Amino acid sequence: MVKVDKEKCIGCGLCTELCPEVFEMQCDGKSGVKKDKNIPCVKNAIASCPVNAISE
């Protein structure tokens, strides 16, 4: 299950750019999971997150 740690997330939006099928920006200005899917872009978003806020 893909998770975004809201305390770590800085709202840069990189994950939503890399994997819009799974991530979306929420009204709090931080990323959230809109649909939990096991697709390759999730791993890329996890590896690219500058604050390591995404986990599986």
PDB file of N, H, CA, C and O in Angstrom:
ATOM      1  N   MET A   1       0.836  -1.191   0.000  1.00  0.00           N
ATOM      2  CA  MET A   1       0.000   0.000   0.000  1.00  0.00           C
ATOM      3  C   MET A   1       0.880   1.254   0.000  1.00  0.00           C
ATOM      4  O   MET A   1       1.766   1.393   0.843  1.00  0.00           O
ATOM      5  N   VAL A   2       0.639   2.144  -0.925  1.00  0.00           N
ATOM      6  H   VAL A   2      -0.081   2.031  -1.610  1.00  0.00           H
ATOM      7  CA  VAL A   2       1.406   3.384  -1.052  1.00  0.00           C
ATOM      8  C   VAL A   2       0.900   4.379  -0.016  1.00  0.00           C
ATOM      9  O   VAL A   2      -0.306   4.536   0.176  1.00  0.00           O
ATOM     10  N   LYS A   3       1.854   5.057   0.658  1.00  0.00           N
ATOM     11  H   LYS A   3       2.833   4.929   0.502  1.00  0.00           H
ATOM     12  CA  LYS A   3       1.498   6.041   1.675  1.00  0.00           C
ATOM     13  C   LYS A   3       2.358   7.290   1.507  1.00  0.00           C
ATOM     14  O   LYS A   3       3.507   7.221   1.072  1.00  0.00           O
ATOM     15  N   VAL A   4       1.773   8.432   1.863  1.00  0.00           N
ATOM     16  H   VAL A   4       0.839   8.488   2.216  1.00  0.00           H
ATOM     17  CA  VAL A   4       2.513   9.689   1.921  1.00  0.00           C
ATOM     18  C   VAL A   4       2.499  10.153   3.371  1.00  0.00           C
ATOM     19  O   VAL A   4       1.437  10.315   3.973  1.00  0.00           O
ATOM     20  N   ASP A   5       3.691  10.364   3.924  1.00  0.00           N
ATOM     21  H   ASP A   5       4.553  10.232   3.435  1.00  0.00           H
ATOM     22  CA  ASP A   5       3.819  10.873   5.288  1.00  0.00           C
ATOM     23  C   ASP A   5       3.593  12.381   5.249  1.00  0.00           C
ATOM     24  O   ASP A   5       4.452  13.128   4.781  1.00  0.00           O
ATOM     25  N   LYS A   6       2.442  12.824   5.739  1.00  0.00           N
ATOM     26  H   LYS A   6       1.745  12.217   6.119  1.00  0.00           H
ATOM     27  CA  LYS A   6       2.067  14.243   5.689  1.00  0.00           C
ATOM     28  C   LYS A   6       3.012  15.124   6.498  1.00  0.00           C
ATOM     29  O   LYS A   6       3.162  16.307   6.192  1.00  0.00           O
ATOM     30  N   GLU A   7       3.646  14.573   7.516  1.00  0.00           N
ATOM     31  H   GLU A   7       3.524  13.613   7.764  1.00  0.00           H
ATOM     32  CA  GLU A   7       4.569  15.378   8.319  1.00  0.00           C
ATOM     33  C   GLU A   7       5.863  15.664   7.567  1.00  0.00           C
ATOM     34  O   GLU A   7       6.487  16.706   7.768  1.00  0.00           O
ATOM     35  N   LYS A   8       6.264  14.737   6.703  1.00  0.00           N
ATOM     36  H   LYS A   8       5.757  13.891   6.540  1.00  0.00           H
ATOM     37  CA  LYS A   8       7.487  14.924   5.925  1.00  0.00           C
ATOM     38  C   LYS A   8       7.236  15.674   4.614  1.00  0.00           C
ATOM     39  O   LYS A   8       8.098  16.422   4.152  1.00  0.00           O
ATOM     40  N   CYS A   9       6.067  15.476   4.022  1.00  0.00           N
ATOM     41  H   CYS A   9       5.367  14.868   4.397  1.00  0.00           H
ATOM     42  CA  CYS A   9       5.762  16.045   2.701  1.00  0.00           C
ATOM     43  C   CYS A   9       5.875  17.571   2.735  1.00  0.00           C
ATOM     44  O   CYS A   9       5.356  18.235   3.633  1.00  0.00           O
ATOM     45  N   ILE A  10       6.574  18.107   1.719  1.00  0.00           N
ATOM     46  H   ILE A  10       6.995  17.568   0.989  1.00  0.00           H
ATOM     47  CA  ILE A  10       6.732  19.561   1.610  1.00  0.00           C
ATOM     48  C   ILE A  10       5.876  20.133   0.478  1.00  0.00           C
ATOM     49  O   ILE A  10       5.907  21.336   0.217  1.00  0.00           O
ATOM     50  N   GLY A  11       5.115  19.270  -0.189  1.00  0.00           N
ATOM     51  H   GLY A  11       5.090  18.293   0.023  1.00  0.00           H
ATOM     52  CA  GLY A  11       4.208  19.737  -1.239  1.00  0.00           C
ATOM     53  C   GLY A  11       4.880  20.184  -2.513  1.00  0.00           C
ATOM     54  O   GLY A  11       4.373  21.069  -3.203  1.00  0.00           O
ATOM     55  N   CYS A  12       6.016  19.588  -2.842  1.00  0.00           N
ATOM     56  H   CYS A  12       6.427  18.869  -2.282  1.00  0.00           H
ATOM     57  CA  CYS A  12       6.732  20.011  -4.051  1.00  0.00           C
ATOM     58  C   CYS A  12       6.020  19.593  -5.336  1.00  0.00           C
ATOM     59  O   CYS A  12       6.215  20.216  -6.380  1.00  0.00           O
ATOM     60  N   GLY A  13       5.196  18.544  -5.269  1.00  0.00           N
ATOM     61  H   GLY A  13       5.038  18.038  -4.421  1.00  0.00           H
ATOM     62  CA  GLY A  13       4.424  18.113  -6.429  1.00  0.00           C
ATOM     63  C   GLY A  13       5.151  17.190  -7.387  1.00  0.00           C
ATOM     64  O   GLY A  13       4.589  16.817  -8.417  1.00  0.00           O
ATOM     65  N   LEU A  14       6.376  16.813  -7.082  1.00  0.00           N
ATOM     66  H   LEU A  14       6.832  17.117  -6.245  1.00  0.00           H
ATOM     67  CA  LEU A  14       7.132  15.953  -7.986  1.00  0.00           C
ATOM     68  C   LEU A  14       6.441  14.604  -8.191  1.00  0.00           C
ATOM     69  O   LEU A  14       6.391  14.102  -9.313  1.00  0.00           O
ATOM     70  N   CYS A  15       5.918  14.024  -7.137  1.00  0.00           N
ATOM     71  H   CYS A  15       5.958  14.432  -6.225  1.00  0.00           H
ATOM     72  CA  CYS A  15       5.254  12.718  -7.265  1.00  0.00           C
ATOM     73  C   CYS A  15       4.021  12.805  -8.154  1.00  0.00           C
ATOM     74  O   CYS A  15       3.730  11.874  -8.905  1.00  0.00           O
ATOM     75  N   THR A  16       3.299  13.912  -8.075  1.00  0.00           N
ATOM     76  H   THR A  16       3.536  14.668  -7.465  1.00  0.00           H
ATOM     77  CA  THR A  16       2.105  14.060  -8.910  1.00  0.00           C
ATOM     78  C   THR A  16       2.483  14.236 -10.377  1.00  0.00           C
ATOM     79  O   THR A  16       1.725  13.839 -11.261  1.00  0.00           O
ATOM     80  N   GLU A  17       3.636  14.823 -10.642  1.00  0.00           N
ATOM     81  H   GLU A  17       4.251  15.146  -9.923  1.00  0.00           H
ATOM     82  CA  GLU A  17       4.115  14.958 -12.016  1.00  0.00           C
ATOM     83  C   GLU A  17       4.596  13.623 -12.558  1.00  0.00           C
ATOM     84  O   GLU A  17       4.345  13.288 -13.716  1.00  0.00           O
ATOM     85  N   LEU A  18       5.292  12.858 -11.715  1.00  0.00           N
ATOM     86  H   LEU A  18       5.496  13.130 -10.775  1.00  0.00           H
ATOM     87  CA  LEU A  18       5.857  11.586 -12.146  1.00  0.00           C
ATOM     88  C   LEU A  18       4.813  10.473 -12.231  1.00  0.00           C
ATOM     89  O   LEU A  18       4.933   9.569 -13.057  1.00  0.00           O
ATOM     90  N   CYS A  19       3.801  10.539 -11.386  1.00  0.00           N
ATOM     91  H   CYS A  19       3.704  11.274 -10.715  1.00  0.00           H
ATOM     92  CA  CYS A  19       2.831   9.447 -11.308  1.00  0.00           C
ATOM     93  C   CYS A  19       1.422   9.968 -10.996  1.00  0.00           C
ATOM     94  O   CYS A  19       0.893   9.712  -9.914  1.00  0.00           O
ATOM     95  N   PRO A  20       0.819  10.692 -11.935  1.00  0.00           N
ATOM     96  CA  PRO A  20      -0.498  11.289 -11.682  1.00  0.00           C
ATOM     97  C   PRO A  20      -1.622  10.266 -11.527  1.00  0.00           C
ATOM     98  O   PRO A  20      -2.697  10.600 -11.026  1.00  0.00           O
ATOM     99  N   GLU A  21      -1.384   9.026 -11.950  1.00  0.00           N
ATOM    100  H   GLU A  21      -0.511   8.755 -12.356  1.00  0.00           H
ATOM    101  CA  GLU A  21      -2.398   7.984 -11.784  1.00  0.00           C
ATOM    102  C   GLU A  21      -2.598   7.626 -10.315  1.00  0.00           C
ATOM    103  O   GLU A  21      -3.656   7.133  -9.924  1.00  0.00           O
ATOM    104  N   VAL A  22      -1.564   7.881  -9.503  1.00  0.00           N
ATOM    105  H   VAL A  22      -0.705   8.282  -9.820  1.00  0.00           H
ATOM    106  CA  VAL A  22      -1.580   7.473  -8.092  1.00  0.00           C
ATOM    107  C   VAL A  22      -1.633   8.663  -7.141  1.00  0.00           C
ATOM    108  O   VAL A  22      -2.350   8.619  -6.142  1.00  0.00           O
ATOM    109  N   PHE A  23      -0.890   9.721  -7.432  1.00  0.00           N
ATOM    110  H   PHE A  23      -0.307   9.758  -8.244  1.00  0.00           H
ATOM    111  CA  PHE A  23      -0.773  10.841  -6.502  1.00  0.00           C
ATOM    112  C   PHE A  23      -1.530  12.070  -6.976  1.00  0.00           C
ATOM    113  O   PHE A  23      -1.680  12.301  -8.176  1.00  0.00           O
ATOM    114  N   GLU A  24      -2.006  12.860  -6.010  1.00  0.00           N
ATOM    115  H   GLU A  24      -1.884  12.672  -5.035  1.00  0.00           H
ATOM    116  CA  GLU A  24      -2.655  14.133  -6.313  1.00  0.00           C
ATOM    117  C   GLU A  24      -2.347  15.115  -5.190  1.00  0.00           C
ATOM    118  O   GLU A  24      -2.117  14.725  -4.046  1.00  0.00           O
ATOM    119  N   MET A  25      -2.349  16.397  -5.543  1.00  0.00           N
ATOM    120  H   MET A  25      -2.536  16.714  -6.473  1.00  0.00           H
ATOM    121  CA  MET A  25      -2.185  17.426  -4.529  1.00  0.00           C
ATOM    122  C   MET A  25      -3.526  17.611  -3.836  1.00  0.00           C
ATOM    123  O   MET A  25      -4.569  17.657  -4.488  1.00  0.00           O
ATOM    124  N   GLN A  26      -3.495  17.716  -2.527  1.00  0.00           N
ATOM    125  H   GLN A  26      -2.648  17.679  -1.997  1.00  0.00           H
ATOM    126  CA  GLN A  26      -4.721  17.846  -1.754  1.00  0.00           C
ATOM    127  C   GLN A  26      -4.880  19.270  -1.250  1.00  0.00           C
ATOM    128  O   GLN A  26      -3.967  20.087  -1.374  1.00  0.00           O
ATOM    129  N   CYS A  27      -6.042  19.563  -0.682  1.00  0.00           N
ATOM    130  H   CYS A  27      -6.783  18.899  -0.582  1.00  0.00           H
ATOM    131  CA  CYS A  27      -6.346  20.940  -0.284  1.00  0.00           C
ATOM    132  C   CYS A  27      -5.423  21.464   0.818  1.00  0.00           C
ATOM    133  O   CYS A  27      -5.367  22.673   1.046  1.00  0.00           O
ATOM    134  N   ASP A  28      -4.701  20.581   1.502  1.00  0.00           N
ATOM    135  H   ASP A  28      -4.746  19.599   1.317  1.00  0.00           H
ATOM    136  CA  ASP A  28      -3.747  21.039   2.512  1.00  0.00           C
ATOM    137  C   ASP A  28      -2.399  21.427   1.898  1.00  0.00           C
ATOM    138  O   ASP A  28      -1.471  21.805   2.612  1.00  0.00           O
ATOM    139  N   GLY A  29      -2.300  21.330   0.550  1.00  0.00           N
ATOM    140  H   GLY A  29      -3.054  21.023  -0.030  1.00  0.00           H
ATOM    141  CA  GLY A  29      -1.070  21.696  -0.139  1.00  0.00           C
ATOM    142  C   GLY A  29      -0.035  20.591  -0.167  1.00  0.00           C
ATOM    143  O   GLY A  29       1.100  20.806  -0.591  1.00  0.00           O
ATOM    144  N   LYS A  30      -0.422  19.408   0.284  1.00  0.00           N
ATOM    145  H   LYS A  30      -1.344  19.233   0.629  1.00  0.00           H
ATOM    146  CA  LYS A  30       0.497  18.278   0.310  1.00  0.00           C
ATOM    147  C   LYS A  30      -0.042  17.166  -0.578  1.00  0.00           C
ATOM    148  O   LYS A  30      -1.218  17.149  -0.939  1.00  0.00           O
ATOM    149  N   SER A  31       0.842  16.245  -0.918  1.00  0.00           N
ATOM    150  H   SER A  31       1.798  16.259  -0.625  1.00  0.00           H
ATOM    151  CA  SER A  31       0.459  15.146  -1.785  1.00  0.00           C
ATOM    152  C   SER A  31      -0.345  14.100  -1.025  1.00  0.00           C
ATOM    153  O   SER A  31      -0.215  13.945   0.189  1.00  0.00           O
ATOM    154  N   GLY A  32      -1.167  13.397  -1.767  1.00  0.00           N
ATOM    155  H   GLY A  32      -1.273  13.522  -2.753  1.00  0.00           H
ATOM    156  CA  GLY A  32      -1.930  12.295  -1.210  1.00  0.00           C
ATOM    157  C   GLY A  32      -2.092  11.204  -2.250  1.00  0.00           C
ATOM    158  O   GLY A  32      -1.862  11.430  -3.438  1.00  0.00           O
ATOM    159  N   VAL A  33      -2.485  10.028  -1.807  1.00  0.00           N
ATOM    160  H   VAL A  33      -2.672   9.844  -0.842  1.00  0.00           H
ATOM    161  CA  VAL A  33      -2.700   8.901  -2.705  1.00  0.00           C
ATOM    162  C   VAL A  33      -4.168   8.900  -3.121  1.00  0.00           C
ATOM    163  O   VAL A  33      -5.063   8.803  -2.281  1.00  0.00           O
ATOM    164  N   LYS A  34      -4.403   9.009  -4.424  1.00  0.00           N
ATOM    165  H   LYS A  34      -3.676   9.088  -5.106  1.00  0.00           H
ATOM    166  CA  LYS A  34      -5.791   8.988  -4.888  1.00  0.00           C
ATOM    167  C   LYS A  34      -6.219   7.587  -5.279  1.00  0.00           C
ATOM    168  O   LYS A  34      -7.398   7.245  -5.182  1.00  0.00           O
ATOM    169  N   LYS A  35      -5.268   6.772  -5.720  1.00  0.00           N
ATOM    170  H   LYS A  35      -4.310   7.049  -5.799  1.00  0.00           H
ATOM    171  CA  LYS A  35      -5.582   5.395  -6.088  1.00  0.00           C
ATOM    172  C   LYS A  35      -4.332   4.560  -5.892  1.00  0.00           C
ATOM    173  O   LYS A  35      -3.303   4.817  -6.516  1.00  0.00           O
ATOM    174  N   ASP A  36      -4.416   3.565  -5.031  1.00  0.00           N
ATOM    175  H   ASP A  36      -5.252   3.356  -4.524  1.00  0.00           H
ATOM    176  CA  ASP A  36      -3.268   2.708  -4.742  1.00  0.00           C
ATOM    177  C   ASP A  36      -3.107   1.688  -5.860  1.00  0.00           C
ATOM    178  O   ASP A  36      -3.899   0.754  -5.989  1.00  0.00           O
ATOM    179  N   LYS A  37      -2.071   1.882  -6.661  1.00  0.00           N
ATOM    180  H   LYS A  37      -1.427   2.641  -6.556  1.00  0.00           H
ATOM    181  CA  LYS A  37      -1.777   0.965  -7.763  1.00  0.00           C
ATOM    182  C   LYS A  37      -0.309   0.582  -7.701  1.00  0.00           C
ATOM    183  O   LYS A  37       0.538   1.387  -7.313  1.00  0.00           O
ATOM    184  N   ASN A  38      -0.022  -0.628  -8.079  1.00  0.00           N
ATOM    185  H   ASN A  38      -0.710  -1.282  -8.395  1.00  0.00           H
ATOM    186  CA  ASN A  38       1.362  -1.077  -8.156  1.00  0.00           C
ATOM    187  C   ASN A  38       1.817  -0.948  -9.605  1.00  0.00           C
ATOM    188  O   ASN A  38       1.787  -1.910 -10.371  1.00  0.00           O
ATOM    189  N   ILE A  39       2.238   0.261  -9.960  1.00  0.00           N
ATOM    190  H   ILE A  39       2.263   1.042  -9.337  1.00  0.00           H
ATOM    191  CA  ILE A  39       2.715   0.521 -11.315  1.00  0.00           C
ATOM    192  C   ILE A  39       4.116   1.127 -11.227  1.00  0.00           C
ATOM    193  O   ILE A  39       4.476   1.702 -10.199  1.00  0.00           O
ATOM    194  N   PRO A  40       4.906   1.004 -12.291  1.00  0.00           N
ATOM    195  CA  PRO A  40       6.317   1.430 -12.234  1.00  0.00           C
ATOM    196  C   PRO A  40       6.552   2.870 -11.787  1.00  0.00           C
ATOM    197  O   PRO A  40       7.560   3.144 -11.136  1.00  0.00           O
ATOM    198  N   CYS A  41       5.660   3.792 -12.115  1.00  0.00           N
ATOM    199  H   CYS A  41       4.841   3.570 -12.644  1.00  0.00           H
ATOM    200  CA  CYS A  41       5.906   5.188 -11.760  1.00  0.00           C
ATOM    201  C   CYS A  41       5.885   5.408 -10.241  1.00  0.00           C
ATOM    202  O   CYS A  41       6.444   6.395  -9.761  1.00  0.00           O
ATOM    203  N   VAL A  42       5.257   4.514  -9.481  1.00  0.00           N
ATOM    204  H   VAL A  42       4.803   3.712  -9.870  1.00  0.00           H
ATOM    205  CA  VAL A  42       5.249   4.644  -8.016  1.00  0.00           C
ATOM    206  C   VAL A  42       6.670   4.526  -7.477  1.00  0.00           C
ATOM    207  O   VAL A  42       7.088   5.317  -6.632  1.00  0.00           O
ATOM    208  N   LYS A  43       7.408   3.537  -7.970  1.00  0.00           N
ATOM    209  H   LYS A  43       7.068   2.894  -8.657  1.00  0.00           H
ATOM    210  CA  LYS A  43       8.801   3.357  -7.522  1.00  0.00           C
ATOM    211  C   LYS A  43       9.644   4.577  -7.878  1.00  0.00           C
ATOM    212  O   LYS A  43      10.506   4.986  -7.101  1.00  0.00           O
ATOM    213  N   ASN A  44       9.401   5.152  -9.034  1.00  0.00           N
ATOM    214  H   ASN A  44       8.700   4.821  -9.666  1.00  0.00           H
ATOM    215  CA  ASN A  44      10.118   6.346  -9.466  1.00  0.00           C
ATOM    216  C   ASN A  44       9.793   7.523  -8.544  1.00  0.00           C
ATOM    217  O   ASN A  44      10.684   8.290  -8.180  1.00  0.00           O
ATOM    218  N   ALA A  45       8.523   7.667  -8.167  1.00  0.00           N
ATOM    219  H   ALA A  45       7.799   7.044  -8.463  1.00  0.00           H
ATOM    220  CA  ALA A  45       8.117   8.748  -7.263  1.00  0.00           C
ATOM    221  C   ALA A  45       8.748   8.568  -5.885  1.00  0.00           C
ATOM    222  O   ALA A  45       9.199   9.536  -5.273  1.00  0.00           O
ATOM    223  N   ILE A  46       8.779   7.332  -5.401  1.00  0.00           N
ATOM    224  H   ILE A  46       8.413   6.546  -5.898  1.00  0.00           H
ATOM    225  CA  ILE A  46       9.401   7.046  -4.097  1.00  0.00           C
ATOM    226  C   ILE A  46      10.878   7.428  -4.128  1.00  0.00           C
ATOM    227  O   ILE A  46      11.378   8.083  -3.213  1.00  0.00           O
ATOM    228  N   ALA A  47      11.567   7.017  -5.182  1.00  0.00           N
ATOM    229  H   ALA A  47      11.161   6.485  -5.925  1.00  0.00           H
ATOM    230  CA  ALA A  47      13.004   7.294  -5.302  1.00  0.00           C
ATOM    231  C   ALA A  47      13.289   8.779  -5.504  1.00  0.00           C
ATOM    232  O   ALA A  47      14.353   9.261  -5.112  1.00  0.00           O
ATOM    233  N   SER A  48      12.362   9.505  -6.105  1.00  0.00           N
ATOM    234  H   SER A  48      11.498   9.114  -6.423  1.00  0.00           H
ATOM    235  CA  SER A  48      12.586  10.913  -6.436  1.00  0.00           C
ATOM    236  C   SER A  48      12.142  11.891  -5.355  1.00  0.00           C
ATOM    237  O   SER A  48      12.520  13.061  -5.402  1.00  0.00           O
ATOM    238  N   CYS A  49      11.355  11.446  -4.388  1.00  0.00           N
ATOM    239  H   CYS A  49      11.048  10.495  -4.350  1.00  0.00           H
ATOM    240  CA  CYS A  49      10.863  12.350  -3.360  1.00  0.00           C
ATOM    241  C   CYS A  49      12.035  12.955  -2.578  1.00  0.00           C
ATOM    242  O   CYS A  49      12.824  12.214  -1.991  1.00  0.00           O
ATOM    243  N   PRO A  50      12.161  14.278  -2.559  1.00  0.00           N
ATOM    244  CA  PRO A  50      13.323  14.915  -1.916  1.00  0.00           C
ATOM    245  C   PRO A  50      13.360  14.772  -0.389  1.00  0.00           C
ATOM    246  O   PRO A  50      14.411  14.956   0.225  1.00  0.00           O
ATOM    247  N   VAL A  51      12.224  14.447   0.218  1.00  0.00           N
ATOM    248  H   VAL A  51      11.370  14.297  -0.281  1.00  0.00           H
ATOM    249  CA  VAL A  51      12.191  14.326   1.680  1.00  0.00           C
ATOM    250  C   VAL A  51      11.806  12.922   2.134  1.00  0.00           C
ATOM    251  O   VAL A  51      11.502  12.706   3.307  1.00  0.00           O
ATOM    252  N   ASN A  52      11.820  11.974   1.207  1.00  0.00           N
ATOM    253  H   ASN A  52      12.067  12.150   0.254  1.00  0.00           H
ATOM    254  CA  ASN A  52      11.511  10.564   1.513  1.00  0.00           C
ATOM    255  C   ASN A  52      10.179  10.410   2.236  1.00  0.00           C
ATOM    256  O   ASN A  52      10.086   9.689   3.229  1.00  0.00           O
ATOM    257  N   ALA A  53       9.149  11.089   1.738  1.00  0.00           N
ATOM    258  H   ALA A  53       9.224  11.675   0.931  1.00  0.00           H
ATOM    259  CA  ALA A  53       7.838  11.054   2.378  1.00  0.00           C
ATOM    260  C   ALA A  53       6.928   9.947   1.854  1.00  0.00           C
ATOM    261  O   ALA A  53       5.840   9.734   2.389  1.00  0.00           O
ATOM    262  N   ILE A  54       7.366   9.242   0.809  1.00  0.00           N
ATOM    263  H   ILE A  54       8.250   9.416   0.375  1.00  0.00           H
ATOM    264  CA  ILE A  54       6.514   8.212   0.193  1.00  0.00           C
ATOM    265  C   ILE A  54       7.068   6.831   0.528  1.00  0.00           C
ATOM    266  O   ILE A  54       8.275   6.596   0.469  1.00  0.00           O
ATOM    267  N   SER A  55       6.162   5.928   0.879  1.00  0.00           N
ATOM    268  H   SER A  55       5.182   6.119   0.927  1.00  0.00           H
ATOM    269  CA  SER A  55       6.573   4.547   1.157  1.00  0.00           C
ATOM    270  C   SER A  55       5.526   3.588   0.624  1.00  0.00           C
ATOM    271  O   SER A  55       4.404   3.974   0.298  1.00  0.00           O
ATOM    272  N   GLU A  56       5.929   2.311   0.545  1.00  0.00           N
ATOM    273  H   GLU A  56       6.841   1.996   0.810  1.00  0.00           H
ATOM    274  CA  GLU A  56       5.004   1.261   0.138  1.00  0.00           C
ATOM    275  C   GLU A  56       4.778   0.316   1.292  1.00  0.00           C
ATOM    276  O   GLU A  56       4.025  -0.649   1.161  1.00  0.00           O
TER     277      GLU A  56
END
